[in-house]
Structures are given as C-alpha cells and as structure tokens.
Amino acid sequence: MLQKNPTLNEWAEYWLATYVRPVAKPSGYEHYHDNLHKHILPKLGSVRMSRLTTSKVQAFLNEEALHGNLRDGGPLSAKSLKNMRVVLDVCCKRAVADGYMASNPVPATVYQHCTAPKVEVMSDSDQKILEEWLFQDISLLNAGIIMGLYSGMRLGEVCAARWRHYDARRGCLHVEDTVRRVTRFEKNETSKRRTELVFSSVKSDSSDRMLYLPDVLNDLAAMQYERFHEITGRFPGPDDFIIFNSQGGVMDPDNLSHYFGDVLDGLGLPHVKYHALRHTFATRAVENGVDIATVSGLLGHADVTTTTHYYVHPREEAMRRAMSSVEPVTKNYVPKRTHSIPCMEEWDHETEASPARICRRRRHVGEAAAK
C-alpha cells in the first residue's frame, strides 16, 4: 500500500500495475510505460504528489520541447510532447480520484499543438514501378506487400491473417486479429528488455470486418497455399498463416516493414511507410468510383469522417485529369499556344554528392528491377 504522500515515481509504478496493466493491450501498456520511464520519471519522479504543481509540469514540458530527444538531445516533436502530456494527465487524474492529489496540474499547462501529418499516397507512376517489381518475383515478403496494397489491411492484420479466416469458396477474408512486436516487461526492471510478438483482437468493433478479396488476392492465396506445402511438406491448417516466413511461421511485421523500405530504396522510389499502402488503396478506390461509405467499411473505420479526413486525398495525376477536362464553352478562345515553354531546371555542378551506401538487399532490388 502506498504512503499518504507518495512521490510521482511511487505513484506511477502503483498506477501502472493496478490500473493500466490489467486492462491495457501490451502495445498500450508499452506506450504508457515508455513515456513515464524514458521522459517523465527521470525529471519529475522524485517530486511528491502534493508538490507537483502546474508550474513544475510546465517547466518540464518546456525543457522536453527543447532538449527531450533521447537520440541527440535536441527538440522533441509536438506529437511526442502531446503523447507525454496525455500520459501524465491520465496518471494524475487517477491520483486525484484516489485522494493522493488535491487537483490535477496538467490541464492548465500549454503546449504547441501538433499539425496532422501529411498523408502518404503513392503516385500512379511509383505504384506501377512497385507492382512490376512485386509481380516479377512474388517472394514470401513480396506477398505481404501485395496483400496490403490490394486489401487496405493494416500491417498487423496482414501478418495475423490465418487460413481459418479465409473462405475460399466465397473469396472473402474475416479480419479479426492483429499482431505486433512489443517489449516484454520483466518483474525485474533492470534486466535486459526483450521483445515478443503479441496477438490481439483488432483495434475496434468496426475493424472486425469481412473483406471480399479481389481476384489478385484470391490468386495469391492459392499460390500461398501451394507454397506452404512445398516449404513445410504439409498443407496448411486452420491456424497457419496466409502470409508466412521461410519456416512457415508468422511473418514478423517489423521485418516486413523494413523490407518494404528496402524495396522502395532499391527501386529509387520515395520512402513511405507500409501504412501508405492502406492510404493508396483507399484513394485509388475512391478514384475508381467506390463511394466513401463503402471505402470506410473496407478499411474498418467507425466513422466515415475518419476516411475522408485522414485517408482519401486527391493525387496529382487525378487532379491533372480533372483539370484537363476544364475548357471554355466556345472553341474560339484566345490565347492559344503557339510555342512551348522550356522547363527551368537548376543544376549544381560545383559539388557532387558522394554515393550513398546501399545495403545488399536494396542493391539486389535495384539490380533485379533493371534487368
């Protein structure tokens, strides 16, 4: 039992063990634990709860904003600062409810509001280059990229899909599970931290959905079924994975994500996260005439506004096609182009950048794509 006036460190450990760990998903617990132990407690942990004031919390937030980056001691992003403030707010709110604080000092603090990140959507030309690479050699890892690109599924959902979720007769997949690599917290906090793959249900009731797969993914499933037999010597059972590794086990989502980045680098494409495949799927679906409500259901969103605000954005090629249809009613308009305008390009011939180091996997992708 805690003393009457514990330190923030003592209260936080009690709060994590009593109110967070029993109910939170492993990834959620990791989020609270890391924000507390990496940022908050090293600076404020020795402060008694009765002396944790708004001015002290504000001074802490200001310092973290300037020097909170653990890698280089530089500024901390607005998003990271917001997450940290939310964790401390929830922690102190519970302390007030349990009688360990008179009031919560966090709500009165101020911070720089973070802007929504730019939505990453692959262009038509980049998607074509990626598709040509994927289909010339549908490796086990490439299969995981293809699944995300043509289903809109999240990375963890792709890796957690099992054969019992797939109805081959109807060509549909029940999305109900996800997998993620999280830190395994030992009782002895000083021991070496290890990670493990943790399976859980999808993030919300609306995310639990039935997807009718396009032909490209039904064909991929048939290929994966045969390939599993070739690799393991047996046909897959209900609990085996549709997207699997070279031993027939679960595909590590972190490995698939890193591989996707290597593929983009090897092909000379702009770097985007694996989640950009989901944004690309949604945007492409709307451009092809699928209504927003249906796209929202395919993505597993509870609210259509989430789909329109975060996922569906016009791409440059779509806007170019739309504007090309705009013209005067009369055909006798002026001015008309008689000469082409040269493109202005700036070249810096004075300095040449040294060639970047490329890992073997990225070099292999680039060389194969050039053949």
N, C-alpha and C positions, 0 to 999 in steps of 0.2 A: 504494500500500500504506500502511496506517495505521502511525503510530509506535507504540512499545511501550506507552505510557500516554496514549492519546488523551483528549480532552475528550468529554463526553457529546454535544456538538454534532457533533464529527468522527465519532464512532462512529455516531450516529443517521443521519447522511447516508449513511454507508457501508452501514449495515444496511438502510435503505430501498431503496437502489439494488441491493444484492446479494441480499437475502433476501425482500423484500416485492414490489417492482415486477414482477419476472419471473413471479411466480405468482399474485398477487392480482388480483381483478377491479378495474376502475377505481374503483368505489364503495368497495371495501375499502381500496385504496391511499389514496384521499382521506381516509378515516377516520383511518388511521394518520398521514398527513402533517399533517392539520389539528390533531390533538391534540398532536403534537410541536411544530409551528411556532407555534401560537397560544397554547399554555399552558406546555408543559414546557420547551422550549429557552430561551425568554426568561428563565426564572428559574434553570434548572439547567444550561444549555448550556455554561457556562464551567468547570464542575466536572470535574476529572479523574476518570476512571472508577475509579481506585484510591481516590479520596477520596469517592466517592458512597456515603454511609452511610445506614442506616435512619433515623437522627435527622434528616438533611438532607431526605430524601424525606418524612418525616412532617411536618416543618415546612412544606414546600412544599404538601402536601395540606391541611394546616390553613389555610394562608393562602388557597389557592384556594377552599376551602369557604366562607370569609368574604367574599372580595373577587374571586373568579375570573370573575364575569360580565363579559364583554367589552363589553356594551352600556351597563351603568350602574355597573359597579364593585361591585355588590352580591354577595350569596351565590350560589354555584353549586349547581345541583341535585345531589341524591345520585346520580342516574343519570349525569350528566356527569362527576362525580368518579370514579365507578366505571369508566367508559369510559377516562378518562385513566390511572387506576391500572393497568388491564389492558394498555394500550399500553406503558407504561413497564416493566411486569413482563415482557412478551414481549421487549422490546428488551434488557433487562438479562440475561434468561435466555440469549439468544443470545451476549451478550458473555462470559458465564461459560463457555459451551461453546467459544468461540473463544480463550479464555485472556486476555481483556482485563480480567476482574474475578475476584477470588478467590471471591466469593459474591454472590448476588442480594439486594439490600437491601429489595426491595419487599414480599415476602410477610410480613415481620414488621410492616409498617405496619398501622394500623387506620383504619377509615373508617365513616361512617354508612351502613348498608345501606339501599338504596332499596326502597320498597314497590312492589308491582306496580301499574301504572296502572289506573284504573277502566276497565272495558270499555265502549266506546261502542256502544250499540244503539238504533236509532230506535224510538220508540213506535209503536203502531198508528196513532194519530191523525196523528202527524208524517209517517209513511210515506205515509198516504193523501193528505195535502196535497201532498207532494212528487210522488207519482205523478200526481195530477191536473194539476200544472204540466208535468211531463215529457211527458205524452201529448197535451196540447192543442197542443203545438208541438215535434215531435221534430226539433230542430235538430241540427247535427253534434255540438255539445258535449253536448246532452241525450242523444244516442245513446250517448256514452261513459259517462254516469251510469247509463242503463238497463242497459247491458251488465254493469256492476259489480254492480248491485243484484240482478239475477236469475241471475247465474252464480257469485258469490262469488270472482271473479278479483281478483287484486291490480291496482293501478293500472298498474304497468309491463306486466303481462301483457295487460291490456285494450288498451293503446296499441300493443303489439308484435304483436298477432294479425293474420296475413295470410290472404289467400284460399287459399293453398296448405295452410293448417292446417285449413280448413273443408271438411267433406264434406257437401254439400247433400243428397245422396240419403239419408244416414243421419241427418242433422241433428246432427252431432257436431263438436266443435272440439278439435284437438290443441293443448294448452298446452305449449309448449316454449321460448319466448323471452320476454324481458322487456327493457324499455328504461328508461333513467334518465338524467337530466341531471346530469353530473358536471363537476368542474373539470378543465380541460386544463392539465397542468403542463408548462411550457416548461423547456428546459435552463437558461435564464437566469431564476432565481427572482425577480429584481427586476422582470421585465417584467409588464405588466398581465395579471392572471389572467382567463382566458376559460372559458366552459363549452361543453359539447357533449353531444349525445345519443349515448349508447353502448348498443349492443345486446349482449346476452349470453344465455347459457342460463339457465333458471330456477334458483332457489337450491339445489335438491336433486333427487335422483333421484325422490323421491316427488312433487315439484312438477311433474315432467314427466308429464302425465296427459291422459286423453281425457275430455272432458265431453260428455254428451248434452244438448243445449240444449233448454230448454222452448219451447213454441210462440211465446211472446212474443219470444224472441231469434231464432228462425228467421225470423219475420216481419220483425224488424228487419234481419236480414242481407239479405233480399230487397229491402227498401227501400234499404239502403245500396248494394247492387249497382246498382240503377237510378239512384240519385242520383249515384254516381260517374260514370256515363255522361253524365248531364246536365251535370255540372260540367266534366269533362275532355274530353268528346267521344269517349271510347273506353270500352270495357268493361274492368273491372279485370283485371289479370293475376295470376299466382300470387304475385308479390312485393309487390303492392299491399296496402294496409291496409284491414281491415274498418271500423275506426274511424279516420277521416281528417280532415284540416283542410280549409279552404276552397280550397286548391290541389290537393287530392287526395293530399297527402303525410302523413307520420306526424303524429299528434296529440301535441303536447308534453305529457307527463304533468304537468308543473308548471302549465301553462296550464289543463288540465282540473281539476286540484285546486283552483286559485284560483277558477275559475268555479263549482265546486261550493259553495265557501264563500260566494260572492256570491249564489248562488241561495237558500241557506238564510237568509242575512241578508235578502234581498228578500222572502222568504215569511214572515219573522218566526219562523223555527224555531231551536231551539238549535243552536249551532255544533258540528259534529262533523267529524272528518277524513273524507276519501274512504274510508279503510280501514274506517270504521264501516259502510259498505255490505256489506263482507265479513262483519263480525260479525252484522249484521242478517240477512243471507242464511242464515247458519249457525243462528242462534237460531230464525228462522222455520221452517227445515226441520225442526228437532227438534220444535217445537211442532206441526207438521203430521204427525208420526208417523214421520219418517225416522230410522232408527237411527244411533247415534253413529259406528259404523264406516264407514257409507256417507257421512255428512257429512264425516268425516275424509278419505276418499278424494276427495270432490269438492273439498275445499279444498287438497288436495295435502300433507297433513301426514304425516310419517313415523311419528308416534306418536299414538294415539288420546287419550292424556292431554293432549297439546297442545290438542286440540279442546275437551275438557271443561274444561280449566283456564282457557284464555285466550279462548275464542270463544263457548261456549254458556253463557248465563246467563239465568235466568227474567226475563221482563219484567213490569212492573207489571200490565198487562192480563191476562197469562197467570196470574199469581198471584191476581188478583181472581176470574177464572173458576174457578180451582181451589178457592178458599175458599168461593165461593158454593154449592158442592156439599156443603159440610160442614154437617150438621144432626143433631139428636138422632134416635134411632130412634123414640121416641114423638113424636106430634104434639101432645100435651097438655103442652107445655113452657111454662115461665114464666122470665123476664118476656117479654111481647110488647109491641112498640112501639105506643103509642097516640098519641104526639106526635113530631113531627120536631124534631131539634135544630138550631138555627141554626148556620151556619158562622161562625167567628170570623175576621174579616178586619181587618187593621191598615192604616190609610191615613195617609199623611203629607201633610197639606195645607199645611204651612208652606213647604216649598221645592218648586219644580218644576224638574225637570232640563231643561237646555237640549236642544233637539232635536239628535240625533246627525247628523253629516254622512254622507250616503249617496252612494256613487259611482253614476254614471249607470247602470251595468249592474245594480246592486242595485235602484235605483229602477224600472228598466224591468221587472224581475221582479215587484216588488210591485204595480205598476200593472196589469200583464197578468193577474196572479192575481186581482185584484179585479174584473176585467171579467166 
